[in-house]
Amino acid sequence: MNADHVVVGFNKEEAQTFPDNYADYLKCFNTCFIFSTATHVRVQSYTLKMNKAEIVNLGKLLNVDFRELWACYFVGNKICGECESCQRFLRALISEGVDL
């Protein structure tokens, strides 16, 4: 793909439960990529210090189509709505008045 950046949606809310949402995890990822990729691809997260409601509000300002986002930890045609990540995503949408 010749990508030089991968953007992920790590956030402080999920960092409380999932260790792969911490800044240290992101830093380790990038260190590994220095050694493991020819292009030294970087992983970035612009939402690392935000909670889900803050992310939804930013998305509203940017006219994001929330149906295009993938919060789920599982593969499928649509988000499962059952995993913790989906439940947090859906709660944030509801609390901020966003319908899918």
C-alpha positions as CSV (number, residue, x, y, z in Angstrom):
1,M,0.0,0.0,0.0
2,N,3.0,2.3,0.3
3,A,1.5,3.8,3.4
4,D,3.8,5.9,5.6
5,H,1.1,6.4,8.4
6,V,-1.6,4.3,9.9
7,V,-4.1,6.2,12.0
8,V,-5.8,4.5,14.9
9,G,-8.5,5.6,17.3
10,F,-6.8,4.9,20.6
11,N,-8.5,6.8,23.4
12,K,-8.2,7.4,27.1
13,E,-11.6,5.8,27.9
14,E,-10.6,2.5,26.4
15,A,-7.1,2.7,27.8
16,Q,-8.7,2.1,31.2
17,T,-9.6,-1.4,30.0
18,F,-7.5,-2.3,27.0
19,P,-3.7,-2.0,27.3
20,D,-3.4,-1.5,23.5
21,N,-4.8,2.0,23.9
22,Y,-2.0,3.4,25.9
23,A,0.6,5.9,24.6
24,D,3.4,3.5,25.6
25,Y,1.8,0.8,23.3
26,L,1.8,3.3,20.5
27,K,5.4,4.2,21.1
28,C,6.4,0.5,21.1
29,F,4.6,-0.1,17.9
30,N,6.5,2.8,16.2
31,T,9.8,1.5,17.6
32,C,9.1,-1.9,16.1
33,F,8.2,-0.5,12.7
34,I,11.6,1.3,12.5
35,F,13.2,-2.2,12.5
36,S,10.5,-4.1,10.6
37,T,9.4,-2.0,7.7
38,A,11.4,-0.6,4.8
39,T,9.3,2.6,4.8
40,H,9.3,3.1,8.6
41,V,5.6,3.4,8.7
42,R,4.3,5.3,11.7
43,V,1.2,4.7,13.7
44,Q,-0.6,7.8,14.9
45,S,-3.6,8.5,17.1
46,Y,-5.1,11.9,17.2
47,T,-7.6,10.8,19.8
48,L,-5.3,9.3,22.4
49,K,-6.2,11.9,25.1
50,M,-9.9,12.1,24.3
51,N,-12.8,10.1,25.6
52,K,-15.5,8.7,23.3
53,A,-17.9,11.6,23.8
54,E,-15.2,14.1,22.9
55,I,-14.4,12.0,19.8
56,V,-18.0,11.9,18.7
57,N,-18.3,15.7,19.2
58,L,-15.2,16.2,17.1
59,G,-16.6,13.9,14.5
60,K,-19.8,15.9,14.4
61,L,-17.8,19.1,13.8
62,L,-16.0,17.4,11.0
63,N,-19.2,15.9,9.5
64,V,-18.0,12.4,9.9
65,D,-20.3,9.6,8.7
66,F,-20.2,7.5,11.9
67,R,-21.6,4.5,9.9
68,E,-18.1,4.3,8.3
69,L,-16.3,3.9,11.6
70,W,-15.3,0.5,13.0
71,A,-15.3,0.3,16.8
72,C,-15.7,-3.5,16.9
73,Y,-13.1,-6.0,18.0
74,F,-14.6,-8.6,15.6
75,V,-14.8,-9.0,11.9
76,G,-18.2,-8.8,10.2
77,N,-20.4,-6.8,7.9
78,K,-21.4,-4.5,10.8
79,I,-20.3,-3.8,14.3
80,C,-21.4,-6.5,16.7
81,G,-22.8,-4.2,19.3
82,E,-21.9,-6.7,22.0
83,C,-18.2,-6.2,22.7
84,E,-17.0,-3.5,25.2
85,S,-15.6,-1.3,22.4
86,C,-18.9,-1.4,20.5
87,Q,-21.0,-0.7,23.6
88,R,-18.8,2.3,24.5
89,F,-19.0,3.6,20.9
90,L,-22.8,3.2,20.9
91,R,-23.2,4.9,24.3
92,A,-21.1,7.8,23.2
93,L,-23.2,8.2,20.0
94,I,-26.4,8.1,22.0
95,S,-25.1,10.6,24.7
96,E,-24.1,13.0,22.0
97,G,-27.4,12.7,20.0
98,V,-26.0,10.8,17.0
99,D,-28.1,8.2,15.2
100,L,-26.6,5.5,13.0
